[in-house]
Amino acid sequence: MLFLLGLFLYLPSLIKPGIQPLQHVDTAWLKGLDYVSNKNIETDKKEYAKTAVLTPTYFYFDPNSATDNQLLALGLTPKNVQTILRYRNKGGQFRVPDDFLKIWGIEPALSKALIPFIRINLFNRPKKYPDINNSGGYHPTYSPKKIPIIDINSASIVEWEALPGIGPVLATRIVKFRDKMGGFAEIEEVRKTYGISDSLFGHIKPFLQLNNTGKPSINTASVALLQKAGVSSAIALAIVEYRTQYGLFASLEDLKKIVFIQPEQLKELLALVKL
């Protein structure tokens, strides 16, 4: 028994293991893999830095002379900026704002958002065509569209549509929201309209104003806005229906044409509204 036990303990040392232990040369490739991985991460970081875009800031600019920093601030990528600079360096010129849509690689939504802010210097425009041709005609120069300043409590749907980024659907929604509230108490309340993002509101805010007189116009105010000023619901409704049927009021005295308004009521009404 002792002989067999000794033999059993000694035999494993005589048998060569089937799997050899790992040597240094066998694991050297792992360091190379780690290097490649880290190198790829650094490359990805550099590529991201090249394409990362800051939150855009909208301002008036001339694409024929804007600096690379100005173009980056508008939300364009570094690659977009390089495309514009190469275009200009090769003699390319922007003649009208819509030419900006022709630049390859810029997101269409961003191009459309920037077009209202393009102001091309007419004095530096390319003179490929003379202002007056031989036949006596002329080539009209481009005049940038002027964005109007509107009063948020009296502006019509058409006036809201004139603002950059505001279409007919959103303009109608703003007016309906305003009427439901009985008018805006401050400019910031426009932001609460469904569909107006913070960026869009910042875009249109410079063109908004609030008439602080507190008196609604009998020619533009809604029923809700007239009621908010203190006009009774019956008279407010009559004012809106009258101008719908007969046109705008020529003067405040025309309120007398609403037959059921009594002299005392008219006196109070004149203190609450304006033409």
Buried (B, 14 or more C-beta within 10 A) or exposed (E): EEEEEEEEEEEEEEEEEEEEEEEEEEEEEEEEEEEEEEEEEEEEEEEEEEEEBEEBEBEEBEBBEBEEEBBBBBBBBBEBBBBBBEBBEEEBBBBEBEBBEEBEEBEEEBBBBBBBBBEBEEEEBEEEEEEEEEEEEEEEEEEBEEBEEBBBBBBEBEBBBBBBBBEEEBBEBBBEBBBEBBBBEEBEBBBEBEEBEEEBBEBBEEBBEBEEEEBBBBBBBBBBBBBBBBBBEEBBBBBBEBBEEEEEBEEBEBBEEBEEBEEEBBEBBEEBBBB
